Amino acid sequence: MKTYDEYLLMVNSAIQAIDYPQQPAGLYEPIAYTMALGGKRLRPVLTLMACEAMGGNPDHALNAALGIELFHNFTLLHDDVMDRADVRRGQPTVHRRWNDNVAILSGDAMLTLATQHIELVDDRHLLAAMRLFNRTAMQIYEGQQWDMDFEHRHDVTEQEYIEMIRLKTSVLLGCACRMGAILADAPQDRQQAIYDMGVAMGLAFQLQDDMLDVWGDPETFGKEVGGDIMNNKKTFLLINAQQRAQGDDALELRHWLNDPYALRDQKYPAVRAIYERLGLRQLSEQAIDHYNAQAIEALRRVGLADDAYSAFAALINRLTTRSK
Amino acid sequence: MKTYDEYLLMVNSAIQAIDYPQQPAGLYEPIAYTMALGGKRLRPVLTLMACEAMGGNPDHALNAALGIELFHNFTLLHDDVMDRADVRRGQPTVHRRWNDNVAILSGDAMLTLATQHIELVDDRHLLAAMRLFNRTAMQIYEGQQWDMDFEHRHDVTEQEYIEMIRLKTSVLLGCACRMGAILADAPQDRQQAIYDMGVAMGLAFQLQDDMLDVWGDPETFGKEVGGDIMNNKKTFLLINAQQRAQGDDALELRHWLNDPYALRDQKYPAVRAIYERLGLRQLSEQAIDHYNAQAIEALRRVGLADDAYSAFAALINRLTTRSK
């Protein structure tokens, strides 16, 4: 097994080597721009790791890994239009740097480009790879739709929230892992186990993300903290706060949620303090531990050699103790 | 060979039978709405016709035909967002009936749903079908990008315009024909011939569309005429008018192009009269005849039995003498 950074290097070299057509520039430049913004490249690394861990050649999984990363970046590109987000990884989003139409159309092209990369897998894996990829894509759109629906609801339960992030975020990590397993000719039960590991890892990862937005260090987090609180974003924390707050806490929380002109310097620390009084930091950490344990249980079921097992276990640990 | 209406019935029955998930409604209702708006269903009919004409079973081409129709409707859905179009086939567009975010996300889902339908072809045709479909999709995005680029240019040539509509409109007709040929196990040269027929047919079809917008009967055309003229849309007619107009005609044309407050009752007949004085109706008809002849030449190369040949020849003729 290689280290994370070695797989990352493989992924980044392959991304840099993608040969986009020159024309029309308005279509391809935003795609190249988006792919060059960087990021953890977690999903393609998972595909390469899973492939090698199960006895396959990670070089043969590189196109599928790129397809998954292209898909992930396509979802970010269109989500940024829908969320009117101005900044992504410290740079202007595509719809801000160009415009909405460019973002819509180049996003569409990225989705097809992603599928074209999946299409490059070995013939005998094509059907399984395409099915997994497209089924996962549909689940992700469903998750995004639930996320948008939740904005207008006040009765979202923790269970509904977990199902939403399972669809919106986690299944793509499961898909990335299973893709590697498919390309390594792993049997169905081992494919399923590594998929389950990816999904549980994704849930822990997203809950960690919700926490970082509240308690993260802006220096290392790489983006401003408090954004979820300022936007009344229905996270694991807000949903549980709304269900648990009593008396003054409930009144104060309602006040902040209903004040569109609240200043960040006031609202963010006040809501964070409510979360802390309600014990939500511990509750989040317990939920993260729960999904981490689930991920480890699934990882055991995969039945890997020691070095591969250790590599995944270390990654699970690293993702949920990360500060960025 | 069946009649157009018999193939159309097959397509419409299959579209009605598509079983969309119930939830989340915000994702799937706009897709069902779009697909229920109707239309000529030209592309899926071409796939079924081409398959049967080349000795295949059109039932086996039905999923791929639906995939192409889903794709076509996805492009219309996203184009309507980009063009801020309010009406499609006499009904509110998705972004008007719901909103932009719904239109973006449900369009994305339609694209993946389209790919999932292509995925259902026989295993042995999967790679060829996916390659054709995705390559065509990329060309269509390129065509849409050129179309948007042309809005800001004043030096678009007839040749550039033809290349733009080849990409934006015609290659999907070629793809629809070739998909049927692939599924009928036709050899490459016959696949290429029927593809060429579809592309030439598509060029004639789009030029006819440009003409109908100017000289069509609003009663039978199904949508208001004059829209291209009112929007200064760079069509075959406007591009040639800008190159050919001299003296008073040139001055008058420039006046109408630069008057954003011009009334439809004045601008539309005035520009139409300029087109007529410049002989552009005849020029368009000549161009249509040219691509019709190209389509017939390609159809001959396909080498079909008489009844299949006649069915396609009649369709080519019907598409470019249509009034809607």
HADDOCK unambig.tbl for C-alpha pairs under 7 A between the chains (distance, minus, plus):
assign (segid A and resid 24 and name CA) (segid B and resid 142 and name CA) 6.39 0.50 0.50
assign (segid A and resid 24 and name CA) (segid B and resid 145 and name CA) 6.73 0.50 0.50
assign (segid A and resid 24 and name CA) (segid B and resid 146 and name CA) 6.68 0.50 0.50
assign (segid A and resid 26 and name CA) (segid B and resid 145 and name CA) 6.71 0.50 0.50
assign (segid A and resid 27 and name CA) (segid B and resid 142 and name CA) 6.82 0.50 0.50
assign (segid A and resid 27 and name CA) (segid B and resid 145 and name CA) 6.25 0.50 0.50
assign (segid A and resid 82 and name CA) (segid B and resid 101 and name CA) 5.39 0.50 0.50
assign (segid A and resid 101 and name CA) (segid B and resid 82 and name CA) 5.39 0.50 0.50
assign (segid A and resid 105 and name CA) (segid B and resid 141 and name CA) 6.80 0.50 0.50
assign (segid A and resid 109 and name CA) (segid B and resid 138 and name CA) 6.25 0.50 0.50
assign (segid A and resid 109 and name CA) (segid B and resid 141 and name CA) 6.48 0.50 0.50
assign (segid A and resid 112 and name CA) (segid B and resid 134 and name CA) 6.18 0.50 0.50
assign (segid A and resid 112 and name CA) (segid B and resid 138 and name CA) 6.96 0.50 0.50
assign (segid A and resid 116 and name CA) (segid B and resid 134 and name CA) 6.49 0.50 0.50
assign (segid A and resid 134 and name CA) (segid B and resid 112 and name CA) 6.18 0.50 0.50
assign (segid A and resid 134 and name CA) (segid B and resid 116 and name CA) 6.50 0.50 0.50
assign (segid A and resid 138 and name CA) (segid B and resid 109 and name CA) 6.24 0.50 0.50
assign (segid A and resid 138 and name CA) (segid B and resid 112 and name CA) 6.95 0.50 0.50
assign (segid A and resid 141 and name CA) (segid B and resid 105 and name CA) 6.81 0.50 0.50
assign (segid A and resid 141 and name CA) (segid B and resid 109 and name CA) 6.48 0.50 0.50
assign (segid A and resid 142 and name CA) (segid B and resid 24 and name CA) 6.39 0.50 0.50
assign (segid A and resid 142 and name CA) (segid B and resid 27 and name CA) 6.83 0.50 0.50
assign (segid A and resid 145 and name CA) (segid B and resid 24 and name CA) 6.72 0.50 0.50
assign (segid A and resid 145 and name CA) (segid B and resid 26 and name CA) 6.72 0.50 0.50
assign (segid A and resid 145 and name CA) (segid B and resid 27 and name CA) 6.25 0.50 0.50
assign (segid A and resid 146 and name CA) (segid B and resid 24 and name CA) 6.67 0.50 0.50
